[in-house]
Amino acid sequence: MTSTFPNISISTERLVLRPLDEDDVPALAEMMNDEQVGAWTDVPQPFTEEGARTWIAEYAPTEREAGRGLDLAVTEFLTQRLVGVVQLTKTNWHVRATELSYIVAPWARGEGYASEAALATAQWLFTDQKFERIELRTAADNTASQQVAQKIGCISEGVLRNACIAHVRTDDGTWADVRTDFIVWSLLPEDLDGAGEQLADSGGFTSFGEWN
C-alpha cells in the first residue's frame, strides 16, 4: 500500500486543484499577507515572495515525498487565477487519516470556493486513496472556517481547550499571540452522502494521477 500522495490534479465545475508551481509565487505571497491569514494561521508575517518560493520548491515537495501531506493550489477553471490553497498534514497511512486545512484569497471569499475545494479533496481521498478519516481544526472564533466544515458535512467532535494560538494586531502594528480553543471536526466516507450528491449536481470532480 502506498505511503505517499501522488502528484494530482482535481477538477470541479469551477476549480482546478493542482500542485503549486513557480508561477504561483506572486499570488501566493499576496494571499498569505492578508489580515485573516495572519490572524488564524502560523504563516510568517510579513510573508515574502522568497518565502512563497521556498514553500513551493522545497517544503511542499519534501512533505509529499515523505508521506506527511500534500499542498494543492486552488485555481479558477476559466481564468487559472490562484484563489487559495488546500493542505493535507499529519497524515497517518496506517490509520488512513489526515488533517485538512484551506486558505482562500480575500478577493475570492464568499463564492463557496473553500467548500468546493475541500469537498473535492475529500471525495478524492475517500475514493482514490481509500482514506477513512479526515480531520479539521478550526479556531473557536473563526466562524468562516467553521461554516466550511459544516457545509461539507463534517461532524464536530469536541473542543481542545487552549490549544490554538491566534494572532491580533497591536497598537504599534505588530502581531501578538492570543490563546484560544480549537474545535475538532471529522469527516468519514459515510458523511459525504449528502454533500457528495450536492457536488455531483454541480458537475462532480475528475482526478488525474501523476500530474506534471
C-alpha positions in Angstrom: 0.0 0.0 0.0 1.4 3.4 -0.9 2.5 5.8 1.8 3.0 8.9 -0.4 0.4 11.1 -2.1 0.7 11.2 -5.9 1.1 14.4 -7.8 -2.6 15.1 -8.6 -4.9 17.4 -10.4 -8.6 17.5 -9.3 -11.2 19.4 -11.4 -14.6 20.6 -10.3 -17.1 22.7 -12.2 -15.3 26.0 -11.3 -11.9 24.9 -9.9 -8.7 23.1 -10.7 -6.6 21.8 -7.7 -3.1 21.1 -8.7 0.5 21.2 -7.3 1.9 24.7 -6.6 4.4 25.9 -9.2 6.8 28.8 -9.7 4.2 30.9 -11.5 2.2 31.0 -8.2 4.8 32.8 -6.3 3.4 36.4 -6.5 -0.2 35.5 -6.0 0.7 33.1 -3.1 2.8 35.8 -1.3 0.0 38.4 -1.7 -2.6 36.0 -0.4 -0.6 35.0 2.6 -0.1 38.6 3.7 -3.9 39.0 4.2 -5.0 40.0 7.7 -7.3 37.0 8.1 -4.4 34.6 7.2 -2.2 36.4 9.7 -4.9 36.1 12.4 -5.8 32.5 12.0 -2.6 30.7 10.8 1.1 30.5 11.7 2.2 31.7 8.3 5.1 34.1 9.0 4.2 37.8 8.6 5.1 39.6 6.5 5.2 36.7 4.0 7.7 37.4 1.2 8.0 36.1 -2.3 11.1 34.3 -1.2 9.0 32.5 1.4 6.5 31.5 -1.2 9.3 30.2 -3.4 10.7 28.1 -0.6 7.3 26.7 0.2 6.7 25.7 -3.5 10.2 24.5 -4.3 11.3 22.9 -1.0 8.6 22.5 1.7 5.7 21.1 -0.4 7.7 18.5 -2.4 9.5 17.4 0.8 6.2 16.9 2.7 4.7 15.0 -0.2 7.7 12.7 -0.8 8.0 12.0 3.0 4.3 11.0 3.1 3.4 13.6 5.6 1.0 15.6 3.5 0.1 17.4 0.3 -0.2 21.0 -0.8 -2.5 21.9 -3.7 -3.1 25.3 -5.4 -6.7 26.0 -5.9 -7.3 27.9 -9.2 -10.3 29.2 -11.2 -11.0 26.8 -14.1 -11.7 29.7 -16.5 -9.0 32.2 -15.5 -6.4 29.9 -13.9 -6.1 32.6 -11.2 -4.9 31.4 -7.8 -7.9 31.5 -5.4 -6.5 29.5 -2.5 -4.6 26.6 -1.1 -5.7 23.2 0.3 -3.2 21.5 2.6 -3.1 17.9 4.0 -0.9 17.4 7.0 -0.2 14.9 9.8 -1.1 12.0 7.6 -1.2 8.6 9.2 -1.1 5.9 6.4 -1.8 3.0 8.8 -5.0 4.6 10.1 -5.6 6.2 6.6 -6.3 9.6 8.2 -5.1 13.1 7.5 -5.8 16.7 8.6 -7.2 19.1 6.0 -7.0 22.9 6.0 -7.8 25.6 3.5 -7.0 29.3 2.8 -8.8 31.5 0.3 -7.6 34.8 -1.1 -9.5 37.8 0.1 -11.0 38.7 -3.3 -12.3 35.1 -3.7 -14.1 34.8 -0.4 -17.9 34.4 -0.3 -18.0 32.4 -3.5 -18.0 28.9 -1.9 -14.6 28.1 -3.2 -13.3 26.7 0.1 -16.1 24.3 0.5 -15.9 23.2 -3.2 -12.2 22.6 -3.0 -12.4 20.9 0.4 -15.2 18.6 -0.7 -13.5 17.6 -3.9 -10.3 16.8 -2.0 -12.3 14.7 0.5 -14.0 12.8 -2.4 -10.6 12.1 -3.9 -9.2 11.0 -0.5 -12.0 8.6 0.2 -12.4 7.1 -3.3 -9.0 7.1 -5.0 -6.8 7.0 -1.8 -9.1 4.8 0.3 -8.8 7.1 3.4 -11.1 6.5 6.3 -10.9 9.8 8.2 -10.3 13.5 7.6 -9.8 15.9 10.5 -10.2 19.6 10.6 -9.4 22.0 13.4 -10.8 25.5 13.5 -10.1 28.3 15.9 -13.1 28.9 18.2 -13.8 32.4 16.8 -13.1 31.5 13.1 -16.7 31.3 12.1 -16.0 31.3 8.4 -13.8 28.2 8.6 -16.4 26.5 10.8 -19.1 27.2 8.2 -17.0 25.5 5.6 -16.6 22.4 7.8 -20.3 22.3 8.4 -21.1 22.8 4.7 -19.1 19.8 3.6 -20.7 17.5 6.2 -18.1 17.5 9.0 -19.2 16.4 12.5 -18.0 18.4 15.4 -16.2 16.1 17.9 -15.4 18.5 20.6 -13.1 21.2 21.8 -9.4 21.2 22.5 -9.2 23.9 25.2 -6.5 26.5 25.0 -4.8 24.5 22.2 -4.8 27.2 19.5 -2.6 30.3 19.0 -4.3 33.0 17.1 -2.9 36.5 16.4 -4.1 40.0 16.8 -2.7 43.4 15.7 -1.3 45.5 18.4 -1.4 49.3 18.6 2.0 49.6 17.0 1.0 47.4 14.1 2.8 44.2 15.1 1.2 40.9 15.7 0.6 39.4 19.2 -0.3 35.9 20.1 -3.7 35.1 21.7 -4.5 31.7 23.1 -7.9 30.2 22.2 -9.7 26.9 21.7 -9.6 24.5 18.8 -12.9 23.0 17.6 -12.2 19.5 16.2 -14.2 18.2 13.2 -14.1 14.9 11.4 -15.3 13.7 8.1 -15.8 10.0 7.3 -16.7 8.4 3.9 -20.4 7.9 5.0 -20.6 11.6 6.0 -20.3 12.6 2.3 -23.6 11.0 1.2 -25.5 14.3 1.2 -22.5 16.6 0.4 -21.4 14.3 -2.4 -24.8 14.5 -4.1 -24.6 18.2 -3.9 -21.1 18.2 -5.5 -22.3 15.7 -8.2 -25.2 18.0 -9.1 -22.7 20.8 -9.7 -20.6 18.7 -12.1 -18.6 16.5 -9.8 -14.9 16.2 -9.9 -12.3 14.5 -12.1 -8.8 13.5 -10.9 -5.7 13.0 -13.0 -2.9 11.0 -11.3 0.8 11.9 -11.6 0.0 15.4 -12.9 3.0 17.3 -14.2 
